[in-house]
Amino acid sequence: MANKPSYQRDTADVLMDQHTTPDGLSAQEAQRRLEQIGPNALAAKKEANIGWTLFESV
């Protein structure tokens, strides 16, 4: 069943695959994942460079 996207699967199956519960991760599991995987953060967006923007528009 893991071949289906998560949104098409039963909630219980997705939670089991992610090793979590409807209440979320325990503090210990959250700490372990933080140490193993790193923070859950998006990469910072680059600032627009007016010179490069003008160059690309030509």
Rosetta constraint file for C-alpha pairs under 8 A:
AtomPair CA 1 CA 9 HARMONIC 7.58 0.50
AtomPair CA 2 CA 6 HARMONIC 7.89 0.50
AtomPair CA 4 CA 8 HARMONIC 6.26 0.50
AtomPair CA 4 CA 9 HARMONIC 6.56 0.50
AtomPair CA 5 CA 9 HARMONIC 6.79 0.50
AtomPair CA 6 CA 14 HARMONIC 6.34 0.50
AtomPair CA 9 CA 13 HARMONIC 6.84 0.50
AtomPair CA 9 CA 14 HARMONIC 6.75 0.50
AtomPair CA 10 CA 14 HARMONIC 6.52 0.50
AtomPair CA 11 CA 15 HARMONIC 6.18 0.50
AtomPair CA 12 CA 16 HARMONIC 6.10 0.50
AtomPair CA 13 CA 17 HARMONIC 6.17 0.50
AtomPair CA 14 CA 18 HARMONIC 6.21 0.50
AtomPair CA 15 CA 19 HARMONIC 6.02 0.50
AtomPair CA 15 CA 20 HARMONIC 5.27 0.50
AtomPair CA 15 CA 21 HARMONIC 5.83 0.50
AtomPair CA 15 CA 22 HARMONIC 7.33 0.50
AtomPair CA 16 CA 20 HARMONIC 6.30 0.50
AtomPair CA 16 CA 21 HARMONIC 7.56 0.50
AtomPair CA 20 CA 24 HARMONIC 5.88 0.50
AtomPair CA 20 CA 25 HARMONIC 5.55 0.50
AtomPair CA 21 CA 25 HARMONIC 6.75 0.50
AtomPair CA 25 CA 29 HARMONIC 5.91 0.50
AtomPair CA 25 CA 30 HARMONIC 5.83 0.50
AtomPair CA 26 CA 30 HARMONIC 6.13 0.50
AtomPair CA 27 CA 31 HARMONIC 6.14 0.50
AtomPair CA 28 CA 32 HARMONIC 6.17 0.50
AtomPair CA 29 CA 33 HARMONIC 6.12 0.50
AtomPair CA 30 CA 34 HARMONIC 6.09 0.50
AtomPair CA 31 CA 35 HARMONIC 6.21 0.50
AtomPair CA 32 CA 36 HARMONIC 6.07 0.50
AtomPair CA 33 CA 37 HARMONIC 5.47 0.50
AtomPair CA 33 CA 38 HARMONIC 6.95 0.50
AtomPair CA 34 CA 38 HARMONIC 4.56 0.50
AtomPair CA 34 CA 39 HARMONIC 5.61 0.50
AtomPair CA 48 CA 53 HARMONIC 7.36 0.50
AtomPair CA 49 CA 53 HARMONIC 6.11 0.50
AtomPair CA 50 CA 54 HARMONIC 6.14 0.50
AtomPair CA 51 CA 55 HARMONIC 6.19 0.50
AtomPair CA 52 CA 56 HARMONIC 6.10 0.50
AtomPair CA 53 CA 57 HARMONIC 6.31 0.50
AtomPair CA 54 CA 58 HARMONIC 6.72 0.50
